[in-house]
Amino acid sequence: TNEAAATLEGWYALHDFRSINWTAWKAADDEERAGALDELNDFMKEWSDVEAAAAGSSTAYAIVGQKADFVMMHLRETLEDLNKLETEFNKTTFAKYTTKAYSYVSIVELSNYLGGKDEDPMQNPQIVARLKPILPKNRYICFYPMNKKRDLNDNWYMLSMEERKGMMRSHGLIGRSYAGKVKQIITGSVGLDDWEWGVTLFSDDALQFKKLVYEMRFDEVSARFGEFGSFYVGSLLDTESFGDMMKL
Ligand code: 76R
């Protein structure tokens, strides 16, 4: 029997990480820089229209450390929408002053490990809101990709549904103890990108990322089966703080 967990999918996600080419930015003249920032503003202003139309959500964060300088996170109905956005950004004058640092393609995912059996989840407005979430405006973001292990002794995909459910219950309980402190969006990426899931966390207190991720490391599903990629952490950018960041 196929014991794959049933999953519900919502919006497709693109995490688009860029770095700033400060040498080129400094070499540009004032008029060129002002024009580039105007185009960036216009690009970001379209995001609120998309949200108002319930067709997706986007946000931007400055990334701390050398892996990237900022990330634009987009949720949209289709891969084409994401592709269009990426291309639209690449065509802006501002993009000339950036280089590509990393990207991640995935889709908002909820699995049924803890779900009720009888109800039709798509009739539940709370579930629909989690599948198509308006991205929060928290001060901090934390993103990392992860897998569940497929080793001889520790193979998540060979466990029975019952065993996985038991572990996911414990995982969910730890997660719930951070309610109000950390918001998480799990995006599935099997068949879409290099890892199996993307984990995006939002909080007004970056220390809560460390507390939550550390506590989960002791929980069986993470301790035995979790494999993690690079972590990206940063702080919220709106058009104004983006402009401040680019000021010379
Ligand atoms: O969706 C739900 O609220 C039900 C419970 C739940 C599921 C099914 C849940 C709750 N998660 C689920 C699935 Mn999670 N989660 C992670 C990480 O760093 C690590 O060790 C792991 C990265 C964090 C920090 C986190 C947080 N979760 C998943 C899955 C898919 C598993 C599968 O299908 O096999 C992954 C990869 C994953 C990873 N999780 C929660 C949280 C938090 C904070 C919660 C509580 C949510 C809430 O109740 O509001």
Boltz pocket constraint, residues with backbone or C-beta under 6 A from the ligand:
constraints:
  - pocket:
      binder: B
      contacts: [[A, 5], [A, 110], [A, 111], [A, 112], [A, 113], [A, 114], [A, 146], [A, 148], [A, 168], [A, 171], [A, 172], [A, 174], [A, 175], [A, 176], [A, 178], [A, 179], [A, 182], [A, 183], [A, 184], [A, 186], [A, 197], [A, 199], [A, 212], [A, 213], [A, 216], [A, 217], [A, 222], [A, 226]]
      max_distance: 6.0
